[in-house]
Amino acid sequence: MAKKVKDFDTINDGSHAIHKFNFADFLIMFVLVVLCLTCVLPFIHLAAKSVSSNTAVMQHAVVLWPKGLNIEAYNSIFQDGTLVHSFLYSVELVAIFTALGMIACTCAAYPLSKKRLKGRAFFTVILMIPMYFSAGLIPSYLLYKNLHMLNTMWVLILPLIYSSYNMLIMKNYFQSTIPDSLEEAAFLDGADNFQILFRIVLPLSLPIIATLSLFYAVGRWNAYADNKYYITQEGLKMIQYKLYQLVASATEAQTATLSEAIEVTSTPEVLQAACIMFATLPIICIYPFLQKYFVKGVMVGAVKG
């Protein structure tokens, strides 16, 4: 007797061929498409405005396609040394922050994932407290002032390198993915904890490493509140805070300027769009290379608590 045909059959490469397409599938696809458009269309609109003529933008004639090609806004950005300096400074800061953050996260998550650690529950609770409670802005400011960290790069790096949320994800990944028998075999062969971590655990944890690195990098790149509170020197301001200042000044006074030495011929709206594209493109260029690790790491790290 012939077997009943299922909704999908497995192909040789492991994928599935769909034989039936019902209303629920259509509804799910429709919702996903709408959600994707809400993210993509604003970005395309900004990109079109950033290379459109001032007249077309002022007339609100630009929607998803540029009109009257004009790159004067980008010329102003690259001629302005302060914005380019902030961009390069931000890249350096994000790289250092991500590296130190991953080191701190790994050093906390790996021991807590092992049942042989005495007092594991106590240390887990202690390390999870920062996720729910914080000292507040004023005590933090006074602490950083006493530590002479204000107006330095490190005030934007050290306070945030430990993340309870990222540590929890990495801890769950280690528990659900790295079998205890693998480490026991390594112990029998004479390996110590550091050798097991660097030669066995970390090479098998590339998905979660890529995922959390992306979390750290994107979070630091997009943040500007601490830059606003703790930094007053122009040379130490990140690109996102410079962008915030530009948008805020344009909103209040309907003007947008870079530095006094640069002559800006673009309208505030065009210049804002160009600056947003300038600050957003690095993350957009990096994300596609980490997407497969990002999805796998989040799903596997959330399986077991």
Protein Blocks (a to p, Z undefined) as FASTA:
>chain_A
ZZdddfbdcdfkopacdfbdcfklmmmmmmmmmmmmmmmmmmmmmmmmmmccfklmmnop
afkbcehiafklmmmmmmmmklmmmmmmmmmmmmmmmmmmmmmmmmmmmmmmpmklghkl
mmmmmmmmmmmgcfbjklmmmmmmmnopghpfklmmmmmmpcfklmmmmmmmmmmmmcfk
lmmmmmmnopafklmmmmmmmmmmmmmmmmmmmmmmmmmmmpcklmmmmpcbfklpcfkl
mmmmmmmmmmmnopacfbfkbccfbdfklmmmmmmmmmmmmmmmmmmmmmmmmmmmmmmm
mmpZZ
